[in-house]
């Protein structure tokens, strides 16, 4: 049992009780235990109204998507293959403008995972291919998620858990040892390309494999439901990074998680020194309703403080350059996350809400989602509200309302 538990921890979101992730993709809940050969196909159709701060017109966007997942395992369980890809087609117009100039259409394939593995025995396994390596127990900002970066090719949501699932995996060789209450993992990811490739079906290796890098991690079950993870990460020509993950149950209703990373990172602008500390720490409380509440504090020493951030907002070109540099990281120094999630609060309905607050510019973003769950399909109503000024952390995101139909084959 423990090897299977730790395999799950290392290959997916490692937070105990990860089903409490409020915005995990709904089709994951449809996936049962893997069979020797298993196809999972789902199609989506979404209509979204987009409101950009300062714009006179609202825009609408329609999106069609096909998500495919394939898993095959040999009869003796030693050989296995995993596939996870998604193709999205985006189209849209401004309200009241049906001209070609007012439209925008694009198709984008995301090759999220494609890898094979071999289990040498109950303890050792080797995997090679495109793997989405997810590190960290936090809910929004993950200091130890070193493989995040610019790996999202088609952004379909601002929800952290969806972005984590939607991103491209990195080509890597991963070696794992799984003990009764321990796990060790070593991986190496080589440099393949530094040239971006925006072709619809491209593998786009520059997003995930633009430098050589390696990672070593160790996890230990401490007892009483607590897990400790330590890791070291190195990218070519960059300072080594160290990470810690701690999570567990305080009692039947309270969970605690701590994720921290240390290692020199360049400050903005270049030449102004370096910083080391990043932390995300929080508590989750489960009520009997059922309802789970989570509060998380996020801190990144390399992010800008209030004064520097507000000054940068007055320089749009530099602001965009800074955000590009900080992809996958916290742009400002401190933020809060509050999350509420209710599974089956009413027969056939799930509800979730996520509130993000930046402590440097006081901008906010609220995301709420209501899902009607049926055996073969889901209907989802999503609302995103970001009322701050256009040049602020969350105000730049804008507001949107989306109706989505997801069908499972």
SEZA-818793 format. One record per residue (C-alpha): residue number from 1; x, y, z. Coordinates in steps of 0.25 Angstrom, whole numbers, plus 5000, padded with zeros to 4 digits. Example, Ala and Ser with C-alpha at 12.3 -4.5 7.8 and 13.67 -1.06 7.14 Angstrom:
# SEZA-818793
R  1  5049  4982  5031
R  2  5055  4996  5029
This chain:
# SEZA-818793
R  1  5000  5000  5000
R  2  5011  5010  5004
R  3  5018  5009  4990
R  4  5005  5012  4983
R  5  5003  5024  4993
R  6  5017  5030  4990
R  7  5016  5027  4975
R  8  5003  5036  4976
R  9  5010  5047  4984
R  10  5022  5048  4974
R  11  5014  5048  4961
R  12  5003  5057  4965
R  13  4999  5068  4975
R  14  5005  5062  4987
R  15  4996  5069  4997
R  16  4989  5058  5006
R  17  4974  5059  5003
R  18  4977  5066  4989
R  19  4963  5064  4986
R  20  4961  5077  4994
R  21  4967  5085  4983
R  22  4955  5094  4979
R  23  4958  5096  4965
R  24  4964  5082  4961
R  25  4959  5078  4947
R  26  4946  5072  4948
R  27  4949  5060  4939
R  28  4959  5055  4949
R  29  4948  5051  4958
R  30  4943  5042  4947
R  31  4955  5034  4945
R  32  4954  5021  4953
R  33  4965  5011  4956
R  34  4975  5009  4944
R  35  4972  4996  4936
R  36  4983  4989  4927
R  37  4978  4998  4915
R  38  4969  5010  4918
R  39  4965  5022  4909
R  40  4959  5034  4915
R  41  4953  5044  4906
R  42  4945  5057  4909
R  43  4941  5069  4900
R  44  4938  5083  4904
R  45  4930  5094  4898
R  46  4931  5108  4906
R  47  4925  5122  4903
R  48  4932  5133  4911
R  49  4929  5148  4912
R  50  4942  5155  4915
R  51  4943  5169  4921
R  52  4956  5176  4920
R  53  4959  5188  4930
R  54  4958  5201  4922
R  55  4952  5195  4910
R  56  4939  5201  4904
R  57  4935  5187  4898
R  58  4933  5174  4904
R  59  4938  5162  4896
R  60  4933  5148  4895
R  61  4941  5136  4893
R  62  4936  5122  4889
R  63  4945  5110  4891
R  64  4945  5095  4887
R  65  4954  5085  4893
R  66  4957  5070  4893
R  67  4965  5064  4905
R  68  4970  5050  4903
R  69  4977  5041  4913
R  70  4982  5027  4911
R  71  4988  5017  4921
R  72  4993  5004  4917
R  73  5000  4994  4927
R  74  5006  4980  4923
R  75  5000  4968  4929
R  76  5011  4966  4940
R  77  5010  4981  4943
R  78  5025  4984  4940
R  79  5023  4992  4927
R  80  5014  5004  4926
R  81  5011  5015  4916
R  82  5004  5028  4920
R  83  4998  5039  4910
R  84  4991  5052  4913
R  85  4989  5063  4903
R  86  4979  5073  4900
R  87  4975  5082  4888
R  88  4968  5095  4889
R  89  4962  5104  4878
R  90  4959  5118  4882
R  91  4950  5128  4874
R  92  4944  5141  4878
R  93  4938  5155  4874
R  94  4935  5168  4880
R  95  4921  5170  4883
R  96  4915  5177  4871
R  97  4926  5174  4862
R  98  4925  5163  4853
R  99  4936  5167  4843
R  100  4949  5159  4841
R  101  4957  5170  4848
R  102  4949  5168  4861
R  103  4951  5153  4861
R  104  4962  5145  4866
R  105  4963  5130  4865
R  106  4975  5120  4868
R  107  4977  5105  4871
R  108  4987  5100  4881
R  109  4991  5086  4884
R  110  4997  5083  4898
R  111  5005  5071  4899
R  112  5004  5070  4914
R  113  5010  5056  4917
R  114  5015  5044  4908
R  115  5024  5035  4915
R  116  5027  5020  4918
R  117  5032  5013  4930
R  118  5038  5000  4935
R  119  5036  4994  4949
R  120  5049  4986  4953
R  121  5043  4981  4966
R  122  5034  4986  4977
R  123  5044  4997  4980
R  124  5050  5002  4967
R  125  5044  5008  4955
R  126  5050  5016  4943
R  127  5042  5026  4934
R  128  5045  5033  4922
R  129  5038  5043  4913
R  130  5030  5056  4915
R  131  5026  5057  4930
R  132  5018  5068  4937
R  133  5026  5068  4950
R  134  5018  5075  4960
R  135  5025  5079  4973
R  136  5018  5085  4985
R  137  5007  5084  4995
R  138  5002  5099  4995
R  139  4989  5103  4988
R  140  4993  5115  4980
R  141  5007  5119  4980
R  142  5017  5107  4980
R  143  5031  5111  4984
R  144  5037  5097  4981
R  145  5030  5095  4967
R  146  5043  5097  4960
R  147  5037  5092  4947
R  148  5025  5102  4945
R  149  5032  5113  4938
R  150  5025  5117  4925
R  151  5020  5103  4923
R  152  5005  5106  4920
R  153  5003  5107  4905
R  154  4988  5109  4905
R  155  4983  5117  4917
R  156  4968  5113  4919
R  157  4967  5118  4933
R  158  4973  5127  4944
R  159  4971  5116  4955
R  160  4984  5111  4960
R  161  4980  5096  4961
R  162  4976  5096  4946
R  163  4988  5103  4941
R  164  4996  5093  4949
R  165  4989  5082  4941
R  166  4989  5089  4928
R  167  5004  5091  4926
R  168  5013  5084  4918
R  169  5022  5073  4924
R  170  5037  5073  4922
R  171  5045  5063  4915
R  172  5053  5055  4926
R  173  5058  5042  4931
R  174  5052  5039  4945
R  175  5057  5029  4955
R  176  5050  5025  4967
R  177  5051  5017  4979
R  178  5039  5014  4988
R  179  5040  5008  5002
R  180  5030  5005  5012
R  181  5029  5019  5017
R  182  5040  5026  5009
R  183  5042  5030  4995
R  184  5054  5035  4987
R  185  5054  5042  4973
R  186  5065  5046  4964
R  187  5062  5053  4950
R  188  5070  5059  4939
R  189  5063  5068  4929
R  190  5072  5072  4917
R  191  5073  5084  4908
R  192  5066  5082  4895
R  193  5063  5096  4889
R  194  5063  5111  4892
R  195  5054  5115  4880
R  196  5039  5117  4883
R  197  5030  5109  4874
R  198  5016  5114  4873
R  199  5011  5104  4862
R  200  4998  5098  4866
R  201  5003  5084  4868
R  202  5017  5087  4872
R  203  5024  5081  4884
R  204  5029  5094  4888
R  205  5041  5089  4895
R  206  5046  5103  4898
R  207  5036  5105  4909
R  208  5040  5093  4917
R  209  5054  5088  4912
R  210  5062  5101  4910
R  211  5073  5097  4919
R  212  5079  5085  4926
R  213  5074  5083  4940
R  214  5073  5072  4951
R  215  5065  5070  4963
R  216  5067  5060  4975
R  217  5056  5059  4985
R  218  5053  5050  4998
R  219  5040  5048  5005
R  220  5037  5042  5019
R  221  5024  5038  5025
R  222  5026  5043  5039
R  223  5014  5036  5045
R  224  5000  5041  5050
R  225  4997  5045  5035
R  226  5009  5055  5034
R  227  5019  5055  5022
R  228  5032  5062  5021
R  229  5039  5065  5007
R  230  5053  5070  5004
R  231  5058  5074  4991
R  232  5070  5080  4983
R  233  5069  5086  4969
R  234  5079  5091  4960
R  235  5078  5098  4946
R  236  5090  5101  4937
R  237  5097  5114  4940
R  238  5087  5117  4952
R  239  5088  5116  4967
R  240  5084  5103  4974
R  241  5071  5103  4980
R  242  5066  5095  4992
R  243  5052  5092  4996
R  244  5043  5087  5008
R  245  5029  5081  5008
R  246  5022  5078  5021
R  247  5007  5074  5022
R  248  4998  5067  5031
R  249  4986  5066  5040
R  250  4985  5074  5053
R  251  4972  5066  5057
R  252  4960  5061  5050
R  253  4956  5075  5044
R  254  4969  5083  5043
R  255  4980  5081  5033
R  256  4993  5089  5032
R  257  5003  5091  5020
R  258  5016  5098  5019
R  259  5024  5099  5006
R  260  5037  5107  5006
R  261  5049  5108  4996
R  262  5063  5115  4998
R  263  5073  5119  4988
R  264  5079  5131  4981
R  265  5069  5138  4971
R  266  5072  5151  4963
R  267  5065  5163  4968
R  268  5058  5173  4959
R  269  5064  5181  4953
R  270  5077  5173  4949
R  271  5089  5176  4957
R  272  5082  5179  4970
R  273  5086  5167  4978
R  274  5079  5154  4980
R  275  5069  5147  4990
R  276  5066  5134  4995
R  277  5053  5132  5003
R  278  5040  5127  4998
R  279  5029  5122  5007
R  280  5014  5117  5005
R  281  5007  5113  5018
R  282  4993  5110  5022
R  283  4982  5103  5029
R  284  4970  5095  5024
R  285  4957  5093  5032
R  286  4946  5083  5029
R  287  4932  5086  5033
R  288  4921  5075  5034
R  289  4913  5082  5023
R  290  4921  5078  5015
R  291  4930  5090  5013
R  292  4945  5091  5014
R  293  4952  5105  5016
R  294  4966  5108  5013
R  295  4975  5120  5017
R  296  4989  5122  5011
R  297  4999  5132  5013
R  298  5009  5134  5001
R  299  5023  5141  5002
R  300  5034  5142  4992
R  301  5046  5151  4996
R  302  5050  5152  4981
R  303  5036  5159  4978
R  304  5035  5174  4978
R  305  5031  5181  4991
R  306  5020  5191  4991
R  307  5028  5204  4987
R  308  5036  5197  4976
R  309  5023  5190  4971
R  310  5015  5203  4970
R  311  5027  5210  4963
R  312  5028  5199  4953
R  313  5013  5200  4950
R  314  5015  5214  4944
R  315  5025  5208  4934
R  316  5016  5198  4925
R  317  5028  5193  4916
R  318  5036  5190  4928
R  319  5024  5184  4936
R  320  5022  5174  4924
R  321  5036  5171  4924
R  322  5036  5168  4939
R  323  5024  5159  4938
R  324  5030  5151  4927
R  325  5043  5149  4935
R  326  5034  5144  4947
R  327  5026  5134  4940
R  328  5022  5123  4950
R  329  5026  5131  4962
R  330  5020  5142  4971
R  331  5022  5155  4965
R  332  5020  5163  4978
R  333  5025  5160  4991
R  334  5013  5156  4999
R  335  4999  5151  4996
R  336  4987  5143  5003
R  337  4979  5132  4997
R  338  4965  5128  5003
R  339  4958  5116  4997
R  340  4944  5109  5000
R  341  4940  5096  4994
R  342  4927  5088  4996
R  343  4926  5075  4989
R  344  4911  5070  4987
R  345  4906  5082  4995
R  346  4893  5079  4988
R  347  4890  5066  4980
R  348  4898  5066  4968
R  349  4905  5080  4970
R  350  4919  5084  4974
R  351  4922  5098  4978
R  352  4936  5105  4980
R  353  4941  5119  4982
R  354  4955  5125  4982
R  355  4959  5139  4986
R  356  4973  5144  4984
R  357  4978  5157  4990
R  358  4991  5164  4987
R  359  4997  5171  5000
R  360  5006  5180  4992
R  361  4995  5187  4983
R  362  4983  5182  4990
R  363  4977  5177  4977
R  364  4967  5165  4977
R  365  4962  5154  4969
R  366  4950  5145  4972
R  367  4947  5132  4964
R  368  4935  5124  4967
R  369  4930  5112  4960
R  370  4917  5104  4961
R  371  4917  5090  4955
R  372  4905  5081  4951
R  373  4910  5067  4951
R  374  4903  5056  4943
R  375  4909  5042  4939
R  376  4913  5046  4925
R  377  4914  5061  4925
R  378  4917  5073  4934
R  379  4911  5087  4933
R  380  4919  5098  4939
R  381  4917  5112  4942
R  382  4929  5120  4945
R  383  4930  5135  4949
R  384  4943  5142  4950
R  385  4944  5156  4956
R  386  4956  5165  4957
R  387  4952  5180  4960
R  388  4965  5186  4962
R  389  4972  5196  4953
R  390  4977  5191  4940
R  391  4992  5192  4944
R  392  4991  5184  4957
R  393  4994  5169  4960
R  394  4980  5164  4959
R  395  4973  5176  4952
R  396  4981  5173  4939
R  397  4974  5160  4938
R  398  4960  5165  4936
R  399  4946  5159  4939
R  400  4939  5148  4931
R  401  4927  5139  4932
R  402  4927  5126  4925
R  403  4917  5115  4923
R  404  4924  5101  4920
R  405  4919  5087  4916
R  406  4928  5076  4918
R  407  4924  5062  4912
R  408  4931  5049  4915
R  409  4932  5038  4905
